[in-house]
């Protein structure tokens, strides 16, 4: 696992390091922009955003090209070194200012209540501590700020649910950089005290075989003003 300087003379390990999966994800995600319609999903996810935005788990930065010009700044958090390097390259071509920085969802390296919106795109499946990560989302959002999310999770009937849970207990997280199939993103938002706005359930791919990873939800949540 790569090491990095902490700035204090000590050396710390990168909190997330999945180089093989990162290379695979970088190739597959680019192909999915057109083949699976992910580009259109990103347009819907980010439409109408403005002000300061923090994107958690930015990956290789494919959202950057879809931010509207009403966004003043994007702070993009990505813990995996290989993906972060790709995100930095992508940020240079974005129409809005994007600052790519290391960090993990459970301990965001930013001040409290500093952002108008948080973007989560296929992130909650792989964070180690979902309640803690969403607690950080609440901390960095201003009161009344919004979360835009596109996440996959549990879905289908009893047989699919059994398959998702079985894969989560065995090889799936190992092969996919810590991803889990049977998490409940909507329940997690409710449990963290967010107000759910409009959302829609989406199958990915929309046409074709239904996979354990196909059950997605696209929507908005809000940090309460009080």
TORLUM-963424 format. One record per residue (C-alpha): residue number from 1; x, y, z; residue in three letters. Coordinates in nm, 3 decimals. Layout:
// residues N
 num       u       v       w residu
 NUM       X       Y       Z    ALA
...
//
This chain:
// residues 226
 num       u       v       w residu
   1   0.000   0.000   0.000    UNK
   2   0.143   0.340  -0.093    UNK
   3   0.262   0.575   0.176    UNK
   4   0.222   0.952   0.191    UNK
   5   0.371   1.226   0.403    UNK
   6   0.153   1.368   0.681    UNK
   7   0.346   1.696   0.690    UNK
   8   0.469   1.621   1.043    UNK
   9   0.765   1.403   0.954    UNK
  10   0.558   1.088   0.993    UNK
  11   0.440   0.866   0.711    UNK
  12   0.077   0.751   0.687    UNK
  13  -0.090   0.493   0.471    UNK
  14  -0.350   0.591   0.215    UNK
  15  -0.689   0.512   0.374    UNK
  16  -0.818   0.353   0.053    UNK
  17  -0.604   0.168  -0.199    UNK
  18  -0.756  -0.050  -0.472    UNK
  19  -0.526  -0.004  -0.774    UNK
  20  -0.653  -0.302  -0.974    UNK
  21  -1.017  -0.212  -0.924    UNK
  22  -0.938   0.154  -0.994    UNK
  23  -0.797   0.069  -1.336    UNK
  24  -1.094  -0.153  -1.414    UNK
  25  -1.343   0.108  -1.294    UNK
  26  -1.177   0.383  -1.497    UNK
  27  -1.226   0.183  -1.818    UNK
  28  -1.576   0.056  -1.745    UNK
  29  -1.713   0.388  -1.622    UNK
  30  -1.610   0.570  -1.939    UNK
  31  -1.780   0.307  -2.154    UNK
  32  -2.094   0.329  -1.936    UNK
  33  -2.138   0.699  -2.021    UNK
  34  -2.295   0.606  -2.353    UNK
  35  -2.364   0.232  -2.338    UNK
  36  -2.559   0.248  -2.012    UNK
  37  -2.677   0.607  -2.039    UNK
  38  -2.476   0.724  -1.738    UNK
  39  -2.410   1.059  -1.905    UNK
  40  -2.783   1.134  -1.901    UNK
  41  -2.807   1.021  -1.539    UNK
  42  -2.528   1.264  -1.446    UNK
  43  -2.713   1.547  -1.622    UNK
  44  -3.026   1.478  -1.416    UNK
  45  -2.825   1.434  -1.098    UNK
  46  -2.655   1.773  -1.120    UNK
  47  -2.913   1.989  -1.300    UNK
  48  -2.991   2.318  -1.127    UNK
  49  -2.708   2.312  -0.873    UNK
  50  -2.548   2.641  -0.774    UNK
  51  -2.305   2.785  -0.521    UNK
  52  -2.037   2.576  -0.349    UNK
  53  -2.059   2.199  -0.397    UNK
  54  -1.866   1.914  -0.239    UNK
  55  -1.861   1.584  -0.426    UNK
  56  -1.770   1.286  -0.209    UNK
  57  -1.607   0.991  -0.382    UNK
  58  -1.546   1.167  -0.712    UNK
  59  -1.373   0.866  -0.870    UNK
  60  -1.214   0.958  -1.202    UNK
  61  -1.415   1.279  -1.224    UNK
  62  -1.682   1.192  -1.479    UNK
  63  -1.935   1.419  -1.308    UNK
  64  -1.720   1.727  -1.362    UNK
  65  -1.828   1.786  -1.723    UNK
  66  -2.195   1.784  -1.618    UNK
  67  -2.191   2.057  -1.353    UNK
  68  -2.389   2.365  -1.462    UNK
  69  -2.202   2.694  -1.480    UNK
  70  -2.413   2.826  -1.193    UNK
  71  -2.184   2.623  -0.964    UNK
  72  -1.918   2.851  -0.820    UNK
  73  -1.680   2.580  -0.699    UNK
  74  -1.659   2.202  -0.663    UNK
  75  -1.445   2.043  -0.394    UNK
  76  -1.404   1.683  -0.506    UNK
  77  -1.301   1.429  -0.241    UNK
  78  -1.143   1.105  -0.363    UNK
  79  -0.949   0.868  -0.133    UNK
  80  -0.811   0.628  -0.396    UNK
  81  -0.481   0.756  -0.533    UNK
  82  -0.510   0.620  -0.887    UNK
  83  -0.861   0.752  -0.937    UNK
  84  -0.766   1.084  -0.778    UNK
  85  -0.490   1.136  -1.036    UNK
  86  -0.740   1.077  -1.315    UNK
  87  -0.985   1.316  -1.149    UNK
  88  -0.720   1.590  -1.138    UNK
  89  -0.669   1.551  -1.514    UNK
  90  -1.044   1.562  -1.573    UNK
  91  -1.082   1.871  -1.353    UNK
  92  -0.854   2.069  -1.584    UNK
  93  -1.110   2.031  -1.864    UNK
  94  -1.418   2.122  -1.656    UNK
  95  -1.624   2.436  -1.718    UNK
  96  -1.643   2.508  -1.344    UNK
  97  -1.359   2.535  -1.089    UNK
  98  -1.286   2.191  -0.942    UNK
  99  -1.040   2.126  -0.659    UNK
 100  -0.958   1.754  -0.618    UNK
 101  -0.834   1.662  -0.271    UNK
 102  -0.771   1.340  -0.075    UNK
 103  -1.003   1.241   0.205    UNK
 104  -1.260   0.987   0.321    UNK
 105  -1.635   1.025   0.361    UNK
 106  -1.619   0.953   0.733    UNK
 107  -1.379   1.244   0.804    UNK
 108  -1.414   1.517   0.541    UNK
 109  -1.122   1.763   0.542    UNK
 110  -1.344   2.074   0.518    UNK
 111  -1.513   2.320   0.752    UNK
 112  -1.866   2.280   0.884    UNK
 113  -2.164   2.433   0.702    UNK
 114  -1.944   2.549   0.415    UNK
 115  -2.139   2.406   0.120    UNK
 116  -2.470   2.461  -0.052    UNK
 117  -2.489   2.105  -0.185    UNK
 118  -2.331   1.762  -0.150    UNK
 119  -2.311   1.516  -0.439    UNK
 120  -2.299   1.140  -0.376    UNK
 121  -2.273   0.921  -0.685    UNK
 122  -2.230   0.546  -0.631    UNK
 123  -2.049   0.611  -0.304    UNK
 124  -2.258   0.485  -0.009    UNK
 125  -2.219   0.127  -0.131    UNK
 126  -1.848   0.134  -0.052    UNK
 127  -1.796   0.360   0.251    UNK
 128  -1.694   0.173   0.562    UNK
 129  -1.934   0.350   0.801    UNK
 130  -2.251   0.483   0.634    UNK
 131  -2.402   0.659   0.941    UNK
 132  -2.073   0.834   1.014    UNK
 133  -2.034   0.938   0.650    UNK
 134  -2.384   1.084   0.640    UNK
 135  -2.313   1.259   0.969    UNK
 136  -2.024   1.427   0.793    UNK
 137  -2.252   1.519   0.504    UNK
 138  -2.484   1.695   0.750    UNK
 139  -2.191   1.869   0.915    UNK
 140  -2.052   2.025   0.597    UNK
 141  -2.391   2.129   0.453    UNK
 142  -2.538   2.465   0.543    UNK
 143  -2.884   2.442   0.705    UNK
 144  -3.133   2.383   0.427    UNK
 145  -2.860   2.258   0.193    UNK
 146  -2.930   1.970  -0.040    UNK
 147  -2.782   1.632  -0.120    UNK
 148  -2.801   1.503  -0.475    UNK
 149  -2.759   1.127  -0.483    UNK
 150  -2.742   0.841  -0.729    UNK
 151  -2.686   0.516  -0.543    UNK
 152  -2.744   0.147  -0.592    UNK
 153  -2.865  -0.095  -0.326    UNK
 154  -3.111  -0.364  -0.232    UNK
 155  -3.390  -0.443  -0.473    UNK
 156  -3.580  -0.714  -0.654    UNK
 157  -3.762  -1.003  -0.493    UNK
 158  -3.666  -1.251  -0.225    UNK
 159  -3.427  -1.446  -0.446    UNK
 160  -3.243  -1.131  -0.557    UNK
 161  -3.218  -1.009  -0.199    UNK
 162  -3.069  -1.343  -0.093    UNK
 163  -2.818  -1.322  -0.380    UNK
 164  -2.716  -0.967  -0.288    UNK
 165  -2.659  -1.055   0.077    UNK
 166  -2.466  -1.370  -0.015    UNK
 167  -2.238  -1.177  -0.249    UNK
 168  -2.182  -0.910   0.019    UNK
 169  -2.063  -1.177   0.262    UNK
 170  -1.822  -1.334   0.015    UNK
 171  -1.634  -1.208  -0.289    UNK
 172  -1.818  -0.899  -0.408    UNK
 173  -1.657  -0.638  -0.175    UNK
 174  -1.313  -0.791  -0.233    UNK
 175  -1.345  -0.774  -0.611    UNK
 176  -1.513  -0.433  -0.633    UNK
 177  -1.318  -0.203  -0.403    UNK
 178  -1.539  -0.251  -0.096    UNK
 179  -1.875  -0.218  -0.274    UNK
 180  -2.186  -0.373  -0.113    UNK
 181  -2.504  -0.468  -0.296    UNK
 182  -2.768  -0.492  -0.023    UNK
 183  -2.744  -0.153   0.149    UNK
 184  -3.050   0.072   0.174    UNK
 185  -2.954   0.430   0.077    UNK
 186  -3.300   0.579   0.133    UNK
 187  -3.324   0.424   0.478    UNK
 188  -2.975   0.551   0.556    UNK
 189  -3.072   0.909   0.467    UNK
 190  -3.383   0.888   0.683    UNK
 191  -3.185   0.741   0.970    UNK
 192  -2.933   1.025   0.949    UNK
 193  -3.204   1.287   0.987    UNK
 194  -3.232   1.408   0.628    UNK
 195  -3.560   1.510   0.468    UNK
 196  -3.608   1.311   0.150    UNK
 197  -3.715   1.508  -0.155    UNK
 198  -3.825   1.367  -0.489    UNK
 199  -3.654   1.049  -0.599    UNK
 200  -3.698   0.784  -0.864    UNK
 201  -3.587   0.424  -0.883    UNK
 202  -3.380   0.335  -1.186    UNK
 203  -3.258   0.006  -1.329    UNK
 204  -2.904   0.012  -1.467    UNK
 205  -2.890  -0.091  -1.740    UNK
 206  -3.245   0.020  -1.814    UNK
 207  -3.266  -0.237  -2.093    UNK
 208  -3.097  -0.571  -2.064    UNK
 209  -3.027  -0.824  -1.789    UNK
 210  -3.121  -0.735  -1.431    UNK
 211  -2.808  -0.775  -1.219    UNK
 212  -2.758  -0.764  -0.841    UNK
 213  -2.610  -0.416  -0.891    UNK
 214  -2.893  -0.288  -1.113    UNK
 215  -3.123  -0.141  -0.848    UNK
 216  -3.050   0.232  -0.825    UNK
 217  -3.219   0.540  -0.686    UNK
 218  -3.173   0.899  -0.810    UNK
 219  -3.294   1.184  -0.596    UNK
 220  -3.256   1.472  -0.352    UNK
 221  -3.238   1.500   0.025    UNK
 222  -3.220   1.809   0.245    UNK
 223  -3.052   1.901   0.570    UNK
 224  -3.329   2.043   0.789    UNK
 225  -3.302   2.417   0.863    UNK
 226  -3.361   2.356   1.234    UNK
//
